[in-house]
Amino acid sequence: MQLGYFTERPYRWLPEEEILKNGAFFAVSNKLYDREKAADDYHYYLDENCYAEDLGFDVVALNEHHGNPICMGSVMNIEAAVLAYRTKRVRLVLIGNPLPVIKHPLRMAEELAEIDLISRGRLVTGWVRAAGSEQFFNNANPAYNREMFNEAHDFIVQAWTRPGPWRYEGKHFHYRHVNPWALPYQKPHPPMWIPGTLSPETVQWCAEHRYPYIGLGTPLGPTCDLWDFYADEAAKHGYQAGPENFGYMIATVLAETEEKAQTLAEGFVYGGGQNAFSAPEFTMPPGYNSKAAIRILAKQQTSAWLGISGEKVREQMHGSDAGAIDFTEVRRKLHAALLRGQQNMQVLAGTPQTIIPKIKTIMSVLRTGIFIILSIQGPVGDDDRRTSMRLFAQEVIPELKAYAKEIDLRDPFERSPGSVKLAAGAKRAAVVDRGPLAALGFK
């Protein structure tokens, strides 16, 4: 099993009132930006990821968002290049580069090849359609999002594997001369892991390409549904999906006492947390989501990622209440939401002793070969962040590694995704265990 560390690298110096007044992190004015504090944080987060390697994490994951103080990783490939040189063992997982908004897939192919070369083959690349707000920030037409994603992905794979020079004329991208000199260290190219929330189209695409799908803090019941959908699609393509095809990321904070962990966990709802990633009009611009995805989202009360939820759908349709903000009442609701998140097992906060059985339950239900923790958000200090990392690495990881072996959770490096053949007409095996959900009171 691959155990990973991930942080959004939040800008930790933004007053919460500014976020609440704006209604979201995205579009908070950059007049509040402090270059000295930002420079310090960039250095700190690079050091923190190196510390994750020292502690024994298998994976360090990076992501990218634009114009949003919830994430300092505006150009994560720069960070990945630094870490490719500074680290020696840990795999560098990019979840992921926003293909529909970069508008230059040949440049992306060159950048990632260099990172893979510098790291001597430790890059795991991943692709995303990018958040709805990314379409707005990068002046990209959301109606073309998925087809640009597909075309850019296919082009990059060709650029890495097809000897040049050659010409490319597609619908969205055109190159007279394709002949990148820097090609990936790994052959035929780096492995690809694809993160997502609840989009069936993305899951179907992953199954077709035999790429591991990483669920981003999605509720356990709907996640099981998507795992089953992936496995059904995999069977159509002649293979049995298994733990090597699935990963899960969840917000996690540890401390030496339960009380301290609960205090730190408030960072996950600071300013509204992930559910305040962007306002409804930016979260789901027209044409960005399919009808099927909208139907699934409309049934969900909350989400742990990018503010994608049924509430956001309703706000976009009917508008949200405007007026004076009662900060005390807002914070009360956010605290209640945090408690619900913990009850739903979408946020984990506690000591190693209380966290371990919860993660084992998630592992037994979802049967994932990849498990990544999303570290503390909000204005949490360096010492508390590192203590949480240390406790997880020293006390939780050994327990999870042993349990993964016990229930045979193989990762994508132990067994290649899509390598277990399934005879035509044969019934696929189960990929999830819903048994514990009933005991937890989940649907």
C-alpha positions in Angstrom: 0.0 0.0 0.0 1.2 3.5 -0.8 0.7 6.0 2.0 1.0 9.6 1.0 1.2 13.1 2.4 -0.5 16.1 0.9 -1.0 19.8 1.8 -2.8 22.5 -0.1 0.0 24.9 1.1 -2.5 27.5 2.4 -1.7 31.1 2.6 -1.8 31.3 6.4 -2.0 35.1 6.9 -5.4 36.0 5.6 -8.0 37.3 8.1 -11.0 35.0 8.3 -13.4 37.9 8.1 -12.1 38.8 4.6 -12.9 35.3 3.4 -16.3 35.3 5.0 -17.2 38.7 3.6 -16.1 37.6 0.1 -18.2 34.4 0.5 -15.3 32.2 -0.6 -11.5 32.1 -0.9 -11.5 32.6 -4.6 -11.5 36.3 -5.6 -10.4 37.6 -2.2 -8.3 40.7 -3.3 -4.6 40.1 -3.5 -4.0 43.5 -1.9 -4.0 41.4 1.3 -0.9 39.5 0.0 2.3 39.8 2.0 5.4 38.8 -0.1 7.7 38.2 2.8 5.2 35.9 4.6 4.5 34.1 1.3 8.2 33.6 0.6 8.6 32.2 4.1 5.7 29.8 3.5 7.0 28.6 0.2 10.3 27.7 1.8 8.5 26.1 4.7 6.2 23.9 2.5 9.2 22.6 0.5 10.9 21.7 3.7 7.7 20.1 5.0 7.5 17.8 2.0 11.2 16.8 2.5 10.3 16.1 6.1 7.5 13.8 4.9 10.2 11.8 3.0 12.4 11.7 6.2 9.4 10.4 8.2 8.8 7.5 5.8 5.8 8.5 3.7 5.8 6.7 0.3 4.3 9.6 -1.6 4.3 13.4 -1.5 1.4 14.8 -3.5 1.1 18.3 -5.0 -1.8 20.1 -6.6 -2.4 23.3 -8.4 -5.0 26.1 -8.1 -5.1 29.6 -9.5 -5.9 32.9 -7.8 -6.9 31.2 -4.6 -5.3 31.7 -1.2 -6.5 28.3 -0.1 -3.6 26.9 -2.1 -0.2 28.5 -2.7 0.6 25.9 -5.4 -0.2 28.1 -8.4 2.4 26.4 -10.6 3.1 23.1 -8.9 5.5 21.8 -11.5 8.1 24.4 -10.1 7.7 22.8 -6.7 7.9 19.4 -8.1 11.2 20.3 -9.9 12.7 21.5 -6.6 11.5 18.4 -4.8 12.8 16.1 -7.6 16.3 17.4 -6.8 16.0 17.7 -3.0 14.4 14.3 -2.3 15.9 10.9 -3.0 13.2 8.2 -2.3 9.7 9.5 -2.1 7.4 9.4 -5.2 6.2 12.8 -6.4 2.5 12.6 -7.3 0.9 15.5 -9.2 -2.9 15.6 -8.7 -2.9 17.2 -11.0 -2.1 19.4 -13.9 -5.2 21.2 -15.2 -5.1 20.2 -18.9 -8.1 22.3 -20.2 -6.7 25.6 -19.0 -2.9 25.3 -19.6 -3.5 25.6 -23.4 0.0 24.3 -24.2 0.3 20.5 -23.8 3.7 20.3 -25.6 5.2 22.6 -23.0 3.6 20.5 -20.3 5.1 17.3 -21.8 8.6 18.9 -21.7 8.2 20.2 -18.1 7.1 16.8 -16.7 9.8 14.9 -18.6 12.4 17.1 -17.0 11.0 16.5 -13.6 10.9 12.7 -14.2 14.6 12.9 -15.3 15.7 15.0 -12.4 14.0 12.6 -10.0 15.3 9.6 -11.9 11.9 8.1 -12.4 9.9 9.1 -9.3 7.2 11.1 -10.9 3.6 10.1 -10.9 1.7 12.5 -13.0 -2.0 13.2 -12.9 -4.5 15.2 -14.8 -7.5 17.3 -13.8 -10.2 19.1 -15.6 -9.5 22.0 -13.1 -12.0 23.5 -10.7 -14.8 25.6 -12.1 -13.1 28.8 -10.9 -10.0 27.8 -12.9 -12.0 28.2 -16.1 -12.9 31.7 -15.1 -9.3 32.6 -14.0 -7.7 31.3 -17.1 -10.3 32.5 -19.5 -11.2 29.0 -20.7 -14.5 28.0 -22.1 -16.0 25.4 -19.7 -18.1 23.9 -22.4 -15.0 22.6 -24.1 -13.4 21.4 -20.8 -13.7 17.7 -21.2 -12.9 17.5 -24.9 -9.8 19.7 -24.3 -8.8 17.5 -21.4 -9.0 14.4 -23.6 -7.2 15.9 -26.5 -4.4 17.3 -24.4 -3.9 14.0 -22.6 -3.7 12.0 -25.8 -1.3 14.5 -27.3 1.1 14.4 -24.3 1.2 10.6 -24.4 2.1 10.8 -28.1 4.7 13.4 -27.5 6.4 11.1 -24.9 6.1 7.9 -27.0 6.1 8.7 -30.7 9.5 9.5 -32.3 9.6 13.0 -33.9 9.6 15.2 -35.7 5.9 15.1 -36.6 3.1 17.5 -37.2 -0.1 17.7 -35.1 -3.4 19.2 -36.1 -6.2 18.6 -33.6 -9.4 20.4 -32.8 -8.0 22.6 -30.0 -4.2 22.3 -30.3 -1.9 22.7 -33.4 1.8 22.1 -33.7 3.9 22.3 -36.8 6.9 20.6 -35.1 6.6 18.0 -32.4 10.0 16.6 -31.3 10.7 17.1 -27.6 14.3 16.3 -26.8 13.7 15.7 -23.1 11.7 12.5 -22.8 10.6 10.8 -19.5 13.0 8.7 -17.5 10.3 6.1 -17.1 9.2 4.1 -20.1 6.9 4.3 -21.9 6.0 7.3 -19.6 5.3 8.1 -16.0 2.3 6.4 -14.3 -0.8 8.5 -14.1 -3.2 8.8 -11.2 -6.4 10.7 -11.7 -8.2 12.6 -8.8 -11.9 13.3 -8.7 -15.0 14.0 -6.7 -18.1 12.3 -8.0 -18.0 12.6 -11.8 -19.0 9.3 -13.5 -17.4 10.5 -16.7 -14.0 10.8 -15.1 -14.4 7.3 -13.5 -15.3 5.8 -16.8 -12.4 7.5 -18.5 -10.0 6.2 -15.8 -11.3 2.6 -16.2 -10.9 2.8 -20.0 -7.3 3.9 -19.6 -6.6 1.6 -16.6 -5.5 4.6 -14.5 -6.0 4.6 -10.7 -8.8 6.9 -9.6 -8.2 8.9 -6.4 -11.4 9.9 -4.5 -11.0 13.3 -2.9 -12.7 13.0 0.5 -16.0 11.9 -1.0 -18.7 10.3 1.2 -18.1 6.6 1.7 -21.5 5.4 0.3 -21.3 7.3 -3.0 -17.6 6.4 -3.3 -18.5 2.8 -3.1 -21.0 3.4 -5.9 -18.3 4.9 -8.1 -15.8 2.1 -7.3 -18.5 -0.4 -8.5 -19.0 1.7 -11.6 -15.3 1.7 -12.3 -15.2 -2.1 -11.8 -18.1 -2.6 -14.2 -16.4 -0.5 -16.8 -13.1 -2.4 -16.2 -14.9 -5.7 -16.8 -16.1 -4.4 -20.2 -12.5 -3.8 -21.1 -11.5 -7.3 -20.0 -9.8 -6.8 -16.6 -10.6 -7.1 -12.9 -10.3 -3.9 -11.0 -8.6 -4.2 -7.6 -7.0 -2.0 -4.8 -4.3 -1.0 -7.3 -7.0 0.9 -9.3 -8.2 3.0 -6.3 -7.0 5.6 -3.9 -8.5 7.9 -1.3 -7.5 11.2 0.2 -9.0 12.5 3.5 -8.5 15.5 5.7 -6.5 14.3 8.7 -5.0 16.0 11.8 -3.3 14.3 14.7 -2.2 15.7 18.1 -1.0 14.3 21.4 -4.4 14.9 23.0 -7.9 14.7 21.7 -8.6 18.3 22.8 -5.6 19.6 20.9 -6.6 17.7 17.8 -10.1 19.1 17.8 -8.7 22.7 18.2 -6.4 22.1 15.2 -9.2 20.6 13.2 -11.0 23.9 13.2 -8.5 24.8 10.5 -10.4 22.6 8.1 -13.4 25.0 8.3 -11.4 28.2 8.5 -13.1 30.7 6.4 -15.5 28.0 5.3 -12.8 25.4 4.5 -12.9 23.5 1.2 -16.6 24.1 0.9 -15.7 27.8 0.5 -13.2 27.2 -2.2 -15.2 29.4 -4.6 -18.6 31.0 -4.8 -21.4 29.1 -6.7 -21.1 31.2 -9.8 -17.4 30.2 -10.1 -17.7 26.7 -8.8 -20.0 25.3 -11.5 -20.0 27.5 -14.6 -22.5 26.6 -17.3 -21.3 23.7 -19.4 -18.6 22.6 -16.9 -20.5 19.6 -15.4 -22.6 17.0 -17.2 -26.2 16.4 -16.4 -25.3 13.1 -14.7 -22.7 14.7 -12.5 -25.1 17.5 -11.5 -27.7 14.9 -10.5 -25.2 13.1 -8.3 -24.0 16.4 -6.7 -27.6 17.6 -6.1 -28.2 14.6 -3.8 -25.1 15.3 -1.7 -25.5 17.6 1.3 -21.8 18.4 1.7 -18.4 17.7 0.1 -14.9 17.8 1.5 -13.5 19.2 -1.7 -13.8 22.4 -3.7 -17.2 23.3 -2.3 -18.9 20.9 -4.7 -22.2 19.9 -3.0 -26.0 19.9 -3.3 -26.0 23.2 -1.4 -23.8 24.8 -4.1 -26.2 23.6 -6.8 -29.2 25.1 -5.0 -27.4 28.4 -4.4 -26.5 28.6 -8.0 -30.1 28.0 -9.0 -31.8 30.2 -6.5 -29.1 32.5 -5.2 -27.9 32.8 -1.6 -29.1 35.2 1.0 -27.3 38.6 1.1 -27.0 41.0 3.9 -25.0 41.7 7.0 -22.8 38.8 8.1 -23.1 37.6 11.7 -19.5 36.2 12.1 -20.4 34.4 15.4 -23.3 32.6 13.8 -21.2 31.7 10.7 -18.5 30.2 12.9 -21.0 28.3 14.9 -22.4 26.7 11.7 -18.8 26.0 10.5 -18.0 24.2 13.8 -21.2 22.2 13.4 -20.2 21.3 9.9 -16.8 20.1 11.1 -18.5 17.8 13.7 -20.7 16.4 10.9 -17.7 15.8 8.8 -16.1 13.8 11.5 -19.3 11.8 12.1 -19.4 11.1 8.3 -15.7 10.1 8.4 -14.8 12.8 5.9 -12.5 14.5 8.4 -10.3 12.6 10.8 -9.1 14.3 14.0 -7.6 12.8 17.1 -4.7 10.9 18.5 -3.1 7.9 16.8 -5.1 5.6 19.0 -8.4 7.0 17.9 -7.5 7.6 14.3 -6.2 4.1 13.5 -9.5 2.2 13.8 -11.3 4.8 11.6 -8.7 4.6 8.8 -8.8 0.8 9.0 -12.6 1.0 8.6 -12.2 3.2 5.5 -9.5 0.8 4.1 -11.8 -2.3 4.6 -14.8 -0.6 3.0 -13.1 1.1 0.0 -10.2 -1.4 -0.4 -7.8 1.2 -1.8 -4.1 0.6 -2.6 -3.4 4.3 -2.1 -4.2 6.3 1.0 -3.2 10.0 1.3 -3.8 12.4 4.1 -4.7 16.0 3.5 -2.9 17.9 6.2 -4.2 20.8 8.3 -5.7 23.9 6.7 -6.0 27.4 8.1 -3.5 29.4 10.1 -1.9 26.5 12.0 1.7 26.9 13.1 4.7 24.9 11.8 5.2 22.9 15.0 1.7 21.7 15.2 1.8 20.7 11.5 5.0 18.7 12.0 3.7 17.1 15.1 0.7 15.8 13.2 2.9 14.5 10.5 5.3 12.8 12.9 2.5 11.1 14.9 0.9 9.7 11.7 4.2 8.5 10.3 5.6 6.9 13.5 2.5 5.5 15.0 -0.2 5.1 12.3 1.7 4.1 9.2 3.2 0.9 10.6 -0.4 -0.2 11.7 -1.8 0.6 8.3 1.0 -1.1 6.4 0.4 -4.3 8.4 -3.4 -4.1 8.0 -3.0 -3.6 4.2 -1.0 -6.8 4.0 -3.5 -8.6 6.1 -6.5 -7.7 3.8 -4.4 -7.8 0.6 -4.4 -4.2 -0.5 -1.9 -4.1 -3.3 -0.8 -0.8 -4.7 -0.1 0.2 -8.4 3.6 -0.6 -8.0 3.0 -4.1 -6.6 0.4 -5.0 -9.3 -0.1 -3.0 -12.5 -3.6 -1.6 -12.8 -5.5 -3.6 -15.4 -3.1 -6.5 -15.4 -5.6 -9.0 -13.9 -7.4 -10.4 -16.9 -11.1 -11.2 -16.8 -12.6 -13.7 -19.3 -15.4 -12.4 -21.5 -18.7 -13.0 -19.8 -17.1 -13.8 -16.5 -18.6 -12.1 -13.4 -16.3 -9.6 -11.8 -15.3 -9.8 -8.1 -16.4 -7.3 -5.5 -14.2 -4.2 -5.1 -15.8 -2.8 -2.0 -17.2 -4.1 1.3 -20.3 -2.2 2.3 -20.8 -4.3 5.5 -19.3 -1.8 7.9 -21.4 1.1 6.5 -24.6 -0.2 8.0 -23.0 -0.4 11.4 -21.8 3.2 11.0 -25.3 4.3 10.1 -24.3 5.2 6.5 -26.3 4.5 3.4 
